């Protein structure tokens, strides 16, 4: 801390002995020792607090970066799973010959209008309104793709 050699300490002790006197010197030395001990403890506590705050800040930064990476991974995985599910649904729809559920509503309505116009009038009347149209079985999603 201070660059004080033994000879300099000896000079300081001699001056203190002459100025303070031999009766009060032990009490003053003890008081100075206690004050220096308190000062050293205070400095070490401040250093420990600063180091702790630095570590906490680093941990916060690491936590934030990990949360960002996790959310990026989650959004990427979700979008990729959505794309795979859409492609799979299209493949199944193409294989069964029905309209793809991913088509826009206007294109689906146009396809329905064309099929209704192509049917004879007696074929649409033969179908009962209480009976739902025949649909292909729904594709079950992969486990964990929610």
ABEGO torsion letter per residue (X at the ends): XBBBBAAAAAAAAAAAAAAAEAAAAAAAAAAAAAAAAAAAAAAAAAAAAAAAAAAAAAAAAAAAAAAAAAAAAAAAAAAAAAAAAAAAAAAAAAAAGBBBAABBAAAAAAAAAAAAAABBAAAAAABBAABBBBBBBBBBBBBGAX
